[in-house]
């Protein structure tokens, strides 16, 4: 009972023993239970907003990576449209199997390092 003083359920006071036990003042002084509940709800909302912000950053990063990858693929396919002779078949194969994945890997590492 020494940690809590009750006047009524709506105006109950709570004295934080954490700092007063060490000889210093309590960090929040005397707070009503309603105030502590409001503070807890506010902290929960802040935590949820921070999680949402982090999720949004990750999504934006993925969208940006995919957009860049699609732009590179579009450039490659435009190039492929201009080359339609059989003698260029080996170059097209090289472009698709080596060049495109290499560019995608470079772009991916660029975004992973915050570029």
N, CA, C and O atoms as a GROMACS GRO file, in nm:
protein
  460
    1UNK      N    1   0.081  -0.119   0.000
    1UNK     CA    2   0.000   0.000   0.000
    1UNK      C    3   0.086   0.126   0.000
    1UNK      O    4   0.036   0.234  -0.032
    2UNK      N    5   0.213   0.114   0.035
    2UNK     CA    6   0.294   0.235   0.042
    2UNK      C    7   0.325   0.293  -0.095
    2UNK      O    8   0.354   0.412  -0.106
    3UNK      N    9   0.318   0.209  -0.202
    3UNK     CA   10   0.347   0.258  -0.336
    3UNK      C   11   0.227   0.323  -0.401
    3UNK      O   12   0.244   0.395  -0.500
    4UNK      N   13   0.107   0.301  -0.350
    4UNK     CA   14  -0.013   0.355  -0.414
    4UNK      C   15  -0.099   0.427  -0.313
    4UNK      O   16  -0.113   0.383  -0.198
    5UNK      N   17  -0.156   0.537  -0.354
    5UNK     CA   18  -0.255   0.610  -0.275
    5UNK      C   19  -0.383   0.613  -0.355
    5UNK      O   20  -0.383   0.656  -0.470
    6UNK      N   21  -0.493   0.568  -0.295
    6UNK     CA   22  -0.619   0.565  -0.368
    6UNK      C   23  -0.718   0.664  -0.308
    6UNK      O   24  -0.747   0.659  -0.188
    7UNK      N   25  -0.768   0.753  -0.391
    7UNK     CA   26  -0.875   0.843  -0.350
    7UNK      C   27  -1.007   0.789  -0.402
    7UNK      O   28  -1.105   0.779  -0.329
    8UNK      N   29  -1.007   0.754  -0.529
    8UNK     CA   30  -1.120   0.688  -0.592
    8UNK      C   31  -1.063   0.617  -0.714
    8UNK      O   32  -0.951   0.648  -0.755
    9UNK      N   33  -1.136   0.525  -0.774
    9UNK     CA   34  -1.081   0.455  -0.890
    9UNK      C   35  -1.038   0.548  -1.003
    9UNK      O   36  -0.943   0.517  -1.075
   10UNK      N   37  -1.106   0.659  -1.022
   10UNK     CA   38  -1.072   0.747  -1.134
   10UNK      C   39  -0.958   0.842  -1.102
   10UNK      O   40  -0.894   0.893  -1.193
   11UNK      N   41  -0.931   0.866  -0.975
   11UNK     CA   42  -0.825   0.960  -0.940
   11UNK      C   43  -0.714   0.894  -0.859
   11UNK      O   44  -0.648   0.960  -0.778
   12UNK      N   45  -0.694   0.766  -0.879
   12UNK     CA   46  -0.589   0.696  -0.805
   12UNK      C   47  -0.453   0.753  -0.843
   12UNK      O   48  -0.428   0.788  -0.958
   13UNK      N   49  -0.365   0.761  -0.745
   13UNK     CA   50  -0.231   0.812  -0.767
   13UNK      C   51  -0.131   0.700  -0.752
   13UNK      O   52  -0.149   0.609  -0.671
   14UNK      N   53  -0.027   0.707  -0.831
   14UNK     CA   54   0.080   0.609  -0.822
   14UNK      C   55   0.210   0.684  -0.809
   14UNK      O   56   0.243   0.769  -0.891
   15UNK      N   57   0.284   0.652  -0.706
   15UNK     CA   58   0.416   0.713  -0.689
   15UNK      C   59   0.519   0.610  -0.731
   15UNK      O   60   0.524   0.499  -0.677
   16UNK      N   61   0.600   0.647  -0.827
   16UNK     CA   62   0.699   0.555  -0.881
   16UNK      C   63   0.808   0.530  -0.777
   16UNK      O   64   0.875   0.623  -0.734
   17UNK      N   65   0.826   0.404  -0.737
   17UNK     CA   66   0.931   0.375  -0.639
   17UNK      C   67   1.070   0.361  -0.702
   17UNK      O   68   1.168   0.346  -0.630
   18UNK      N   69   1.078   0.364  -0.834
   18UNK     CA   70   1.205   0.334  -0.901
   18UNK      C   71   1.315   0.433  -0.864
   18UNK      O   72   1.424   0.391  -0.826
   19UNK      N   73   1.289   0.560  -0.875
   19UNK     CA   74   1.393   0.659  -0.845
   19UNK      C   75   1.393   0.697  -0.698
   19UNK      O   76   1.499   0.725  -0.641
   20UNK      N   77   1.275   0.699  -0.636
   20UNK     CA   78   1.271   0.739  -0.496
   20UNK      C   79   1.343   0.637  -0.408
   20UNK      O   80   1.390   0.672  -0.300
   21UNK      N   81   1.352   0.512  -0.452
   21UNK     CA   82   1.425   0.410  -0.376
   21UNK      C   83   1.574   0.441  -0.374
   21UNK      O   84   1.645   0.398  -0.283
   22UNK      N   85   1.622   0.515  -0.474
   22UNK     CA   86   1.764   0.550  -0.481
   22UNK      C   87   1.791   0.688  -0.423
   22UNK      O   88   1.902   0.740  -0.434
   23UNK      N   89   1.693   0.746  -0.362
   23UNK     CA   90   1.713   0.874  -0.297
   23UNK      C   91   1.683   0.993  -0.386
   23UNK      O   92   1.688   1.107  -0.340
   24UNK      N   93   1.652   0.970  -0.511
   24UNK     CA   94   1.621   1.079  -0.602
   24UNK      C   95   1.472   1.093  -0.620
   24UNK      O   96   1.395   1.008  -0.575
   25UNK      N   97   1.430   1.199  -0.685
   25UNK     CA   98   1.286   1.215  -0.709
   25UNK      C   99   1.236   1.115  -0.813
   25UNK      O  100   1.313   1.070  -0.898
   26UNK      N  101   1.110   1.082  -0.806
   26UNK     CA  102   1.050   0.992  -0.905
   26UNK      C  103   1.049   1.063  -1.039
   26UNK      O  104   1.022   1.183  -1.044
   27UNK      N  105   1.076   0.994  -1.149
   27UNK     CA  106   1.088   1.060  -1.279
   27UNK      C  107   0.959   1.125  -1.326
   27UNK      O  108   0.964   1.227  -1.396
   28UNK      N  109   0.844   1.071  -1.290
   28UNK     CA  110   0.718   1.130  -1.333
   28UNK      C  111   0.640   1.188  -1.216
   28UNK      O  112   0.526   1.233  -1.234
   29UNK      N  113   0.698   1.188  -1.099
   29UNK     CA  114   0.628   1.238  -0.982
   29UNK      C  115   0.508   1.151  -0.953
   29UNK      O  116   0.510   1.030  -0.978
   30UNK      N  117   0.404   1.211  -0.901
   30UNK     CA  118   0.280   1.138  -0.875
   30UNK      C  119   0.193   1.149  -0.999
   30UNK      O  120   0.160   1.259  -1.043
   31UNK      N  121   0.156   1.034  -1.053
   31UNK     CA  122   0.071   1.032  -1.172
   31UNK      C  123  -0.054   0.952  -1.141
   31UNK      O  124  -0.048   0.854  -1.067
   32UNK      N  125  -0.165   0.995  -1.197
   32UNK     CA  126  -0.287   0.917  -1.178
   32UNK      C  127  -0.279   0.792  -1.265
   32UNK      O  128  -0.205   0.788  -1.363
   33UNK      N  129  -0.357   0.692  -1.228
   33UNK     CA  130  -0.361   0.568  -1.305
   33UNK      C  131  -0.410   0.597  -1.446
   33UNK      O  132  -0.365   0.536  -1.543
   34UNK      N  133  -0.504   0.690  -1.458
   34UNK     CA  134  -0.555   0.728  -1.590
   34UNK      C  135  -0.443   0.789  -1.675
   34UNK      O  136  -0.433   0.762  -1.795
   35UNK      N  137  -0.358   0.872  -1.611
   35UNK     CA  138  -0.245   0.931  -1.684
   35UNK      C  139  -0.146   0.824  -1.728
   35UNK      O  140  -0.093   0.829  -1.839
   36UNK      N  141  -0.120   0.727  -1.640
   36UNK     CA  142  -0.029   0.618  -1.676
   36UNK      C  143  -0.085   0.535  -1.790
   36UNK      O  144  -0.012   0.493  -1.879
   37UNK      N  145  -0.216   0.511  -1.787
   37UNK     CA  146  -0.280   0.437  -1.895
   37UNK      C  147  -0.271   0.512  -2.026
   37UNK      O  148  -0.244   0.454  -2.131
   38UNK      N  149  -0.294   0.644  -2.020
   38UNK     CA  150  -0.283   0.726  -2.141
   38UNK      C  151  -0.140   0.726  -2.194
   38UNK      O  152  -0.118   0.718  -2.315
   39UNK      N  153  -0.045   0.733  -2.104
   39UNK     CA  154   0.096   0.732  -2.144
   39UNK      C  155   0.132   0.598  -2.208
   39UNK      O  156   0.204   0.594  -2.308
   40UNK      N  157   0.082   0.490  -2.152
   40UNK     CA  158   0.108   0.357  -2.209
   40UNK      C  159   0.048   0.345  -2.347
   40UNK      O  160   0.111   0.293  -2.439
   41UNK      N  161  -0.076   0.392  -2.362
   41UNK     CA  162  -0.140   0.387  -2.495
   41UNK      C  163  -0.064   0.473  -2.595
   41UNK      O  164  -0.049   0.433  -2.711
   42UNK      N  165  -0.018   0.588  -2.553
   42UNK     CA  166   0.060   0.675  -2.641
   42UNK      C  167   0.191   0.609  -2.682
   42UNK      O  168   0.231   0.616  -2.798
   43UNK      N  169   0.258   0.545  -2.587
   43UNK     CA  170   0.381   0.473  -2.620
   43UNK      C  171   0.354   0.361  -2.719
   43UNK      O  172   0.433   0.339  -2.811
   44UNK      N  173   0.243   0.289  -2.701
   44UNK     CA  174   0.207   0.182  -2.795
   44UNK      C  175   0.182   0.237  -2.935
   44UNK      O  176   0.224   0.178  -3.034
   45UNK      N  177   0.112   0.350  -2.942
   45UNK     CA  178   0.086   0.412  -3.073
   45UNK      C  179   0.216   0.456  -3.139
   45UNK      O  180   0.234   0.439  -3.259
   46UNK      N  181   0.307   0.512  -3.061
   46UNK     CA  182   0.436   0.556  -3.116
   46UNK      C  183   0.514   0.436  -3.168
   46UNK      O  184   0.573   0.441  -3.276
   47UNK      N  185   0.514   0.327  -3.091
   47UNK     CA  186   0.584   0.206  -3.133
   47UNK      C  187   0.525   0.152  -3.263
   47UNK      O  188   0.599   0.112  -3.353
   48UNK      N  189   0.391   0.149  -3.272
   48UNK     CA  190   0.326   0.101  -3.395
   48UNK      C  191   0.359   0.191  -3.514
   48UNK      O  192   0.382   0.142  -3.624
   49UNK      N  193   0.361   0.322  -3.492
   49UNK     CA  194   0.396   0.414  -3.599
   49UNK      C  195   0.541   0.394  -3.645
   49UNK      O  196   0.570   0.402  -3.764
   50UNK      N  197   0.631   0.369  -3.550
   50UNK     CA  198   0.770   0.344  -3.588
   50UNK      C  199   0.782   0.216  -3.669
   50UNK      O  200   0.858   0.211  -3.766
   51UNK      N  201   0.707   0.113  -3.630
   51UNK     CA  202   0.709  -0.012  -3.707
   51UNK      C  203   0.651   0.009  -3.846
   51UNK      O  204   0.704  -0.043  -3.944
   52UNK      N  205   0.542   0.086  -3.855
   52UNK     CA  206   0.483   0.116  -3.985
   52UNK      C  207   0.580   0.194  -4.073
   52UNK      O  208   0.591   0.168  -4.193
   53UNK      N  209   0.650   0.289  -4.013
   53UNK     CA  210   0.747   0.369  -4.088
   53UNK      C  211   0.859   0.281  -4.142
   53UNK      O  212   0.901   0.295  -4.257
   54UNK      N  213   0.908   0.190  -4.060
   54UNK     CA  214   1.014   0.098  -4.105
   54UNK      C  215   0.964   0.008  -4.217
   54UNK      O  216   1.035  -0.016  -4.314
   55UNK      N  217   0.841  -0.042  -4.203
   55UNK     CA  218   0.783  -0.126  -4.309
   55UNK      C  219   0.769  -0.047  -4.439
   55UNK      O  220   0.796  -0.099  -4.547
   56UNK      N  221   0.725   0.078  -4.426
   56UNK     CA  222   0.709   0.161  -4.546
   56UNK      C  223   0.844   0.187  -4.612
   56UNK      O  224   0.854   0.186  -4.735
   57UNK      N  225   0.947   0.210  -4.533
   57UNK     CA  226   1.081   0.230  -4.590
   57UNK      C  227   1.127   0.106  -4.666
   57UNK      O  228   1.182   0.117  -4.775
   58UNK      N  229   1.103  -0.011  -4.607
   58UNK     CA  230   1.142  -0.135  -4.674
   58UNK      C  231   1.065  -0.153  -4.805
   58UNK      O  232   1.122  -0.194  -4.906
   59UNK      N  233   0.935  -0.122  -4.802
   59UNK     CA  234   0.855  -0.135  -4.924
   59UNK      C  235   0.901  -0.037  -5.031
   59UNK      O  236   0.912  -0.074  -5.148
   60UNK      N  237   0.928   0.087  -4.991
   60UNK     CA  238   0.976   0.186  -5.088
   60UNK      C  239   1.110   0.143  -5.149
   60UNK      O  240   1.133   0.161  -5.268
   61UNK      N  241   1.196   0.086  -5.066
   61UNK     CA  242   1.325   0.038  -5.115
   61UNK      C  243   1.305  -0.074  -5.216
   61UNK      O  244   1.370  -0.075  -5.321
   62UNK      N  245   1.216  -0.168  -5.185
   62UNK     CA  246   1.190  -0.278  -5.278
   62UNK      C  247   1.128  -0.228  -5.408
   62UNK      O  248   1.164  -0.275  -5.516
   63UNK      N  249   1.034  -0.134  -5.398
   63UNK     CA  250   0.971  -0.078  -5.518
   63UNK      C  251   1.076  -0.009  -5.604
   63UNK      O  252   1.077  -0.024  -5.726
   64UNK      N  253   1.164   0.066  -5.540
   64UNK     CA  254   1.269   0.136  -5.615
   64UNK      C  255   1.363   0.036  -5.683
   64UNK      O  256   1.402   0.057  -5.798
   65UNK      N  257   1.399  -0.071  -5.612
   65UNK     CA  258   1.484  -0.174  -5.673
   65UNK      C  259   1.416  -0.238  -5.792
   65UNK      O  260   1.476  -0.255  -5.898
   66UNK      N  261   1.289  -0.274  -5.775
   66UNK     CA  262   1.215  -0.338  -5.884
   66UNK      C  263   1.199  -0.244  -6.003
   66UNK      O  264   1.208  -0.287  -6.118
   67UNK      N  265   1.175  -0.117  -5.975
   67UNK     CA  266   1.160  -0.019  -6.082
   67UNK      C  267   1.289  -0.008  -6.163
   67UNK      O  268   1.286  -0.008  -6.286
   68UNK      N  269   1.402   0.001  -6.093
   68UNK     CA  270   1.530   0.010  -6.162
   68UNK      C  271   1.558  -0.116  -6.242
   68UNK      O  272   1.606  -0.110  -6.355
   69UNK      N  273   1.529  -0.231  -6.183
   69UNK     CA  274   1.549  -0.357  -6.253
   69UNK      C  275   1.463  -0.363  -6.380
   69UNK      O  276   1.510  -0.408  -6.484
   70UNK      N  277   1.339  -0.319  -6.369
   70UNK     CA  278   1.251  -0.318  -6.487
   70UNK      C  279   1.300  -0.221  -6.593
   70UNK      O  280   1.289  -0.249  -6.713
   71UNK      N  281   1.352  -0.106  -6.551
   71UNK     CA  282   1.408  -0.011  -6.648
   71UNK      C  283   1.524  -0.074  -6.723
   71UNK      O  284   1.536  -0.059  -6.845
   72UNK      N  285   1.610  -0.143  -6.651
   72UNK     CA  286   1.725  -0.208  -6.715
   72UNK      C  287   1.677  -0.316  -6.812
   72UNK      O  288   1.728  -0.327  -6.923
   73UNK      N  289   1.580  -0.395  -6.769
   73UNK     CA  290   1.526  -0.500  -6.857
   73UNK      C  291   1.462  -0.439  -6.982
   73UNK      O  292   1.476  -0.492  -7.092
   74UNK      N  293   1.394  -0.328  -6.964
   74UNK     CA  294   1.331  -0.261  -7.077
   74UNK      C  295   1.436  -0.214  -7.178
   74UNK      O  296   1.419  -0.228  -7.298
   75UNK      N  297   1.545  -0.158  -7.126
   75UNK     CA  298   1.654  -0.115  -7.214
   75UNK      C  299   1.711  -0.234  -7.289
   75UNK      O  300   1.737  -0.226  -7.409
   76UNK      N  301   1.731  -0.345  -7.218
   76UNK     CA  302   1.786  -0.465  -7.283
   76UNK      C  303   1.690  -0.519  -7.389
   76UNK      O  304   1.734  -0.558  -7.497
   77UNK      N  305   1.562  -0.521  -7.359
   77UNK     CA  306   1.467  -0.573  -7.457
   77UNK      C  307   1.454  -0.480  -7.577
   77UNK      O  308   1.435  -0.527  -7.689
   78UNK      N  309   1.463  -0.350  -7.553
   78UNK     CA  310   1.464  -0.257  -7.667
   78UNK      C  311   1.586  -0.284  -7.756
   78UNK      O  312   1.577  -0.279  -7.878
   79UNK      N  313   1.698  -0.313  -7.692
   79UNK     CA  314   1.817  -0.347  -7.767
   79UNK      C  315   1.797  -0.476  -7.845
   79UNK      O  316   1.839  -0.488  -7.961
   80UNK      N  317   1.732  -0.574  -7.782
   80UNK     CA  318   1.707  -0.702  -7.849
   80UNK      C  319   1.616  -0.686  -7.971
   80UNK      O  320   1.631  -0.759  -8.069
   81UNK      N  321   1.525  -0.592  -7.965
   81UNK     CA  322   1.435  -0.570  -8.078
   81UNK      C  323   1.512  -0.522  -8.201
   81UNK      O  324   1.476  -0.554  -8.314
   82UNK      N  325   1.619  -0.447  -8.177
   82UNK     CA  326   1.696  -0.395  -8.290
   82UNK      C  327   1.786  -0.501  -8.352
   82UNK      O  328   1.827  -0.488  -8.467
   83UNK      N  329   1.816  -0.607  -8.276
   83UNK     CA  330   1.903  -0.714  -8.326
   83UNK      C  331   1.816  -0.835  -8.356
   83UNK      O  332   1.772  -0.904  -8.265
   84UNK      N  333   1.792  -0.860  -8.482
   84UNK     CA  334   1.709  -0.975  -8.517
   84UNK      C  335   1.773  -1.064  -8.622
   84UNK      O  336   1.706  -1.147  -8.683
   85UNK      N  337   1.902  -1.048  -8.643
   85UNK     CA  338   1.971  -1.133  -8.741
   85UNK      C  339   2.029  -1.255  -8.671
   85UNK      O  340   2.067  -1.246  -8.554
   86UNK      N  341   2.038  -1.369  -8.740
   86UNK     CA  342   2.089  -1.492  -8.678
   86UNK      C  343   2.233  -1.483  -8.630
   86UNK      O  344   2.271  -1.552  -8.535
   87UNK      N  345   2.316  -1.399  -8.694
   87UNK     CA  346   2.456  -1.393  -8.653
   87UNK      C  347   2.472  -1.329  -8.514
   87UNK      O  348   2.578  -1.342  -8.453
   88UNK      N  349   2.370  -1.262  -8.467
   88UNK     CA  350   2.377  -1.198  -8.336
   88UNK      C  351   2.319  -1.285  -8.224
   88UNK      O  352   2.307  -1.240  -8.111
   89UNK      N  353   2.283  -1.407  -8.256
   89UNK     CA  354   2.220  -1.494  -8.157
   89UNK      C  355   2.308  -1.517  -8.036
   89UNK      O  356   2.259  -1.516  -7.923
   90UNK      N  357   2.436  -1.537  -8.056
   90UNK     CA  358   2.528  -1.560  -7.945
   90UNK      C  359   2.537  -1.438  -7.856
   90UNK      O  360   2.548  -1.451  -7.734
   91UNK      N  361   2.532  -1.319  -7.914
   91UNK     CA  362   2.536  -1.196  -7.836
   91UNK      C  363   2.409  -1.178  -7.754
   91UNK      O  364   2.413  -1.131  -7.641
   92UNK      N  365   2.297  -1.215  -7.812
   92UNK     CA  366   2.170  -1.206  -7.741
   92UNK      C  367   2.170  -1.302  -7.622
   92UNK      O  368   2.127  -1.267  -7.512
   93UNK      N  369   2.219  -1.424  -7.645
   93UNK     CA  370   2.227  -1.522  -7.538
   93UNK      C  371   2.316  -1.470  -7.425
   93UNK      O  372   2.282  -1.482  -7.308
   94UNK      N  373   2.430  -1.413  -7.460
   94UNK     CA  374   2.521  -1.357  -7.361
   94UNK      C  375   2.455  -1.243  -7.284
   94UNK      O  376   2.467  -1.233  -7.162
   95UNK      N  377   2.385  -1.158  -7.357
   95UNK     CA  378   2.317  -1.045  -7.295
   95UNK      C  379   2.215  -1.093  -7.192
   95UNK      O  380   2.207  -1.039  -7.081
   96UNK      N  381   2.137  -1.193  -7.228
   96UNK     CA  382   2.031  -1.241  -7.139
   96UNK      C  383   2.088  -1.318  -7.020
   96UNK      O  384   2.041  -1.300  -6.908
   97UNK      N  385   2.187  -1.401  -7.042
   97UNK     CA  386   2.235  -1.490  -6.936
   97UNK      C  387   2.343  -1.428  -6.847
   97UNK      O  388   2.356  -1.469  -6.732
   98UNK      N  389   2.418  -1.332  -6.897
   98UNK     CA  390   2.528  -1.276  -6.819
   98UNK      C  391   2.506  -1.130  -6.783
   98UNK      O  392   2.512  -1.092  -6.666
   99UNK      N  393   2.479  -1.050  -6.883
   99UNK     CA  394   2.471  -0.905  -6.861
   99UNK      C  395   2.354  -0.866  -6.771
   99UNK      O  396   2.373  -0.791  -6.675
  100UNK      N  397   2.236  -0.915  -6.800
  100UNK     CA  398   2.118  -0.875  -6.724
  100UNK      C  399   2.126  -0.916  -6.577
  100UNK      O  400   2.099  -0.833  -6.491
  101UNK      N  401   2.162  -1.041  -6.544
  101UNK     CA  402   2.177  -1.075  -6.401
  101UNK      C  403   2.287  -0.996  -6.331
  101UNK      O  404   2.275  -0.962  -6.214
  102UNK      N  405   2.395  -0.966  -6.403
  102UNK     CA  406   2.504  -0.889  -6.343
  102UNK      C  407   2.457  -0.748  -6.309
  102UNK      O  408   2.486  -0.698  -6.200
  103UNK      N  409   2.386  -0.686  -6.400
  103UNK     CA  410   2.333  -0.552  -6.374
  103UNK      C  411   2.235  -0.556  -6.257
  103UNK      O  412   2.238  -0.468  -6.170
  104UNK      N  413   2.149  -0.656  -6.254
  104UNK     CA  414   2.052  -0.668  -6.144
  104UNK      C  415   2.124  -0.685  -6.011
  104UNK      O  416   2.081  -0.629  -5.910
  105UNK      N  417   2.233  -0.762  -6.008
  105UNK     CA  418   2.309  -0.781  -5.885
  105UNK      C  419   2.373  -0.651  -5.839
  105UNK      O  420   2.373  -0.620  -5.720
  106UNK      N  421   2.427  -0.574  -5.933
  106UNK     CA  422   2.489  -0.446  -5.898
  106UNK      C  423   2.384  -0.350  -5.844
  106UNK      O  424   2.407  -0.283  -5.743
  107UNK      N  425   2.270  -0.344  -5.909
  107UNK     CA  426   2.163  -0.256  -5.863
  107UNK      C  427   2.115  -0.299  -5.726
  107UNK      O  428   2.092  -0.214  -5.639
  108UNK      N  429   2.100  -0.429  -5.704
  108UNK     CA  430   2.057  -0.479  -5.574
  108UNK      C  431   2.154  -0.444  -5.464
  108UNK      O  432   2.112  -0.402  -5.356
  109UNK      N  433   2.284  -0.461  -5.488
  109UNK     CA  434   2.382  -0.428  -5.385
  109UNK      C  435   2.388  -0.278  -5.361
  109UNK      O  436   2.414  -0.234  -5.249
  110UNK      N  437   2.364  -0.200  -5.464
  110UNK     CA  438   2.362  -0.055  -5.450
  110UNK      C  439   2.252  -0.013  -5.352
  110UNK      O  440   2.275   0.072  -5.266
  111UNK      N  441   2.133  -0.072  -5.365
  111UNK     CA  442   2.022  -0.037  -5.278
  111UNK      C  443   2.037  -0.096  -5.139
  111UNK      O  444   1.988  -0.038  -5.042
  112UNK      N  445   2.102  -0.210  -5.126
  112UNK     CA  446   2.122  -0.269  -4.994
  112UNK      C  447   2.216  -0.185  -4.910
  112UNK      O  448   2.206  -0.185  -4.787
  113UNK      N  449   2.306  -0.114  -4.973
  113UNK     CA  450   2.401  -0.031  -4.900
  113UNK      C  451   2.354   0.113  -4.888
  113UNK      O  452   2.434   0.201  -4.855
  114UNK      N  453   2.226   0.138  -4.913
  114UNK     CA  454   2.170   0.270  -4.893
  114UNK      C  455   2.202   0.370  -5.000
  114UNK      O  456   2.201   0.490  -4.974
  115UNK      N  457   2.232   0.326  -5.119
  115UNK     CA  458   2.267   0.414  -5.230
  115UNK      C  459   2.148   0.475  -5.287
  115UNK      O  460   2.158   0.553  -5.382
   0.00000   0.00000   0.00000
